[in-house]
Amino acid sequence: MNLKLNLRLSDLKRYVIYDSKGLDIGEPIDIALNINDEYRASSIIIGGGFIVELLEELERRDNIDEFFSFSQIDRIENSKIHLNINEKELNKTDAQGNLPKGLIRFSTIHRMKVVDSSGNPIGEVHDIVFKEGYTYLVLQDFQFNRNLSITSSYRQRIEFILPISKVDLSGETIIAPLSAEDRLQYVRDNLKPKARGIDPIYM
């Protein structure tokens, strides 16, 4: 299935997953990205429930996660993800929770610092978006929003949404092609001042 939706991972985590037999098999907890395909979203990782996740964290059981690729999704509707495979056909990580070579968890990227090309901090990765078959990172910068509200009539929270293919993920930090001046110009060109709310800017 080509997942042509406008959907965030934070929304997807509230969905329920059903296998081809209609069995409730859990909820999404993370996304696997394909390093060899411009970090496109590749698979959805299933949570094992509170007790299972707690036992794994306490190392009382192996940290094995099940996951499935987007091609194994039959349809998504009414906050439900229906698969075209049964539970026994799900892929699994190894006992330490490691994905197959070439895949990386979004949660790993989520913990990385984000800087511009000059090494200046520019916020953090807040979420990930699937839109029309492409994958985007949602960046939020509290300091940028605060300075903007002090120096202008913009009071809303600004989110900068970049194609994941445009950022450098090869090191220990995420390097995004965005300076403070670039972001300020994007805001002025694309948004009107508001007293509150959230405004995303696709870049």
C-alpha positions as CSV (number, residue, x, y, z in Angstrom):
1,M,0.0,0.0,0.0
2,N,1.3,3.5,-0.8
3,L,0.3,5.4,2.3
4,K,-1.0,8.6,0.7
5,L,-2.3,10.3,3.9
6,N,-1.7,13.5,5.8
7,L,-1.0,11.9,9.1
8,R,1.3,12.4,12.0
9,L,2.9,9.7,14.2
10,S,1.4,11.4,17.3
11,D,-2.0,10.8,15.7
12,L,-1.2,7.3,14.5
13,K,-0.3,6.2,18.0
14,R,-4.0,6.5,18.9
15,Y,-5.0,4.0,16.2
16,V,-5.6,0.3,16.7
17,I,-4.0,-2.4,14.5
18,Y,-6.0,-5.5,13.3
19,D,-4.6,-8.4,11.4
20,S,-6.2,-10.1,8.4
21,K,-8.4,-12.2,10.7
22,G,-9.7,-9.1,12.5
23,L,-7.7,-9.7,15.7
24,D,-6.7,-6.6,17.7
25,I,-2.9,-6.9,17.8
26,G,-1.9,-3.6,19.5
27,E,-1.1,0.0,18.7
28,P,1.7,1.8,16.9
29,I,4.5,2.9,19.2
30,D,7.2,3.9,16.6
31,I,8.1,4.1,13.0
32,A,11.0,2.5,11.2
33,L,12.8,4.6,8.6
34,N,14.8,3.1,5.6
35,I,18.3,4.6,5.7
36,N,18.9,3.4,2.1
37,D,15.8,5.2,0.8
38,E,16.3,8.8,1.9
39,Y,15.0,7.8,5.4
40,R,11.5,7.2,4.1
41,A,9.0,5.7,6.6
42,S,9.1,2.0,5.9
43,S,7.4,0.1,8.8
44,I,5.2,0.5,11.8
45,I,6.4,-0.9,15.1
46,I,3.7,-2.4,17.4
47,G,3.6,-1.8,21.2
48,G,3.3,-4.8,23.5
49,G,1.1,-3.1,26.1
50,F,2.0,-1.5,29.4
51,I,3.0,-4.7,31.2
52,V,5.1,-6.1,28.4
53,E,6.9,-2.8,27.8
54,L,7.6,-2.5,31.6
55,L,9.0,-6.0,31.8
56,E,11.2,-5.2,28.8
57,E,12.4,-2.0,30.4
58,L,13.2,-3.9,33.6
59,E,15.0,-6.6,31.5
60,R,12.7,-9.2,32.8
61,R,11.9,-10.4,29.3
62,D,13.5,-10.0,25.9
63,N,12.9,-6.7,24.2
64,I,11.4,-8.1,21.0
65,D,9.1,-5.8,19.0
66,E,6.8,-6.8,16.2
67,F,6.5,-4.7,13.1
68,F,5.0,-4.6,9.6
69,S,5.8,-2.7,6.4
70,F,3.4,-0.2,4.8
71,S,3.0,-2.8,1.9
72,Q,1.3,-5.1,4.5
73,I,-1.5,-2.5,5.2
74,D,-4.8,-3.3,3.6
75,R,-6.5,-0.1,4.6
76,I,-6.7,2.6,7.2
77,E,-10.1,3.9,8.3
78,N,-11.9,5.1,11.4
79,S,-8.7,5.1,13.4
80,K,-8.1,1.5,12.6
81,I,-5.2,0.0,10.7
82,H,-6.2,-3.3,8.9
83,L,-3.4,-5.6,7.7
84,N,-3.3,-8.1,4.9
85,I,-1.3,-10.5,7.0
86,N,-2.1,-12.4,10.2
87,E,-0.4,-12.0,13.5
88,K,2.0,-14.9,13.0
89,E,3.4,-13.3,9.8
90,L,4.5,-10.1,11.6
91,N,8.2,-9.3,11.4
92,K,10.2,-9.2,14.7
93,T,13.3,-7.5,16.0
94,D,16.0,-9.4,17.7
95,A,16.0,-10.0,21.5
96,Q,17.6,-6.6,22.1
97,G,15.0,-4.8,20.0
98,N,17.3,-4.1,17.1
99,L,15.7,-3.7,13.7
100,P,17.2,-5.3,10.5
101,K,20.2,-3.6,9.0
102,G,19.2,-0.5,7.1
103,L,16.3,0.5,9.3
104,I,16.3,3.1,12.2
105,R,13.6,4.0,14.7
106,F,12.1,7.5,14.6
107,S,12.5,7.5,18.4
108,T,16.3,7.4,17.9
109,I,16.1,10.5,15.6
110,H,13.7,12.2,18.0
111,R,16.4,12.3,20.7
112,M,19.0,13.9,18.5
113,K,19.8,17.6,18.7
114,V,18.9,19.8,15.6
115,V,21.4,22.4,14.4
116,D,21.7,24.6,11.3
117,S,24.6,24.4,8.9
118,S,26.6,26.7,11.2
119,G,26.1,24.5,14.2
120,N,23.6,26.7,15.9
121,P,20.8,24.9,17.8
122,I,17.4,25.4,16.1
123,G,15.0,23.4,18.2
124,E,14.0,19.8,18.3
125,V,12.2,17.1,16.3
126,H,8.6,17.2,17.6
127,D,6.9,14.7,15.3
128,I,7.0,13.0,11.9
129,V,4.4,13.4,9.1
130,F,3.4,11.1,6.3
131,K,2.0,13.2,3.4
132,E,1.2,12.0,-0.1
133,G,3.8,9.2,0.1
134,Y,6.6,11.3,1.5
135,T,8.1,11.6,5.0
136,Y,8.6,14.9,6.8
137,L,10.1,16.0,10.2
138,V,8.3,18.5,12.3
139,L,10.7,20.9,14.0
140,Q,9.8,23.1,16.9
141,D,12.0,25.8,18.3
142,F,10.7,27.3,21.6
143,Q,13.3,30.1,21.6
144,F,12.5,31.1,18.0
145,N,8.8,31.3,18.8
146,R,9.5,33.2,22.0
147,N,11.7,35.8,20.3
148,L,9.1,36.1,17.5
149,S,6.3,36.9,19.9
150,I,8.5,39.5,21.7
151,T,9.6,41.3,18.5
152,S,6.5,41.1,16.4
153,S,2.7,40.6,16.5
154,Y,3.0,36.8,15.8
155,R,1.8,35.0,18.9
156,Q,1.1,31.5,17.4
157,R,3.4,28.6,17.7
158,I,5.3,27.9,14.4
159,E,6.2,24.4,13.3
160,F,8.7,24.0,10.4
161,I,8.0,20.8,8.4
162,L,10.9,19.6,6.2
163,P,11.2,16.6,3.9
164,I,13.4,14.2,5.8
165,S,15.5,13.8,2.6
166,K,16.6,17.5,3.0
167,V,18.3,17.0,6.4
168,D,21.6,15.5,7.2
169,L,21.2,12.5,9.6
170,S,24.7,11.0,9.1
171,G,26.2,12.3,12.4
172,E,25.2,12.6,16.1
173,T,23.2,15.7,15.4
174,I,20.6,16.5,12.7
175,I,21.7,19.3,10.4
176,A,18.8,21.2,8.8
177,P,19.3,23.8,6.1
178,L,17.5,26.5,8.1
179,S,19.0,29.6,9.6
180,A,17.1,32.0,11.9
181,E,16.9,34.5,9.0
182,D,15.5,31.8,6.7
183,R,12.8,30.8,9.1
184,L,11.8,34.4,9.9
185,Q,11.5,35.1,6.1
186,Y,9.3,32.0,5.7
187,V,7.0,33.1,8.5
188,R,6.7,36.6,7.0
189,D,6.0,35.2,3.5
190,N,3.6,32.5,4.4
191,L,1.7,33.4,7.6
192,K,-0.4,36.1,9.1
193,P,0.0,37.1,12.7
194,K,-2.4,35.4,15.1
195,A,-3.1,35.7,18.9
196,R,-2.8,31.9,19.4
197,G,-2.8,28.5,17.8
198,I,-0.3,26.4,15.8
199,D,0.8,27.1,12.3
200,P,2.8,24.6,10.3
201,I,5.0,25.7,7.4
202,Y,6.0,23.1,4.8
203,M,9.4,23.9,3.5
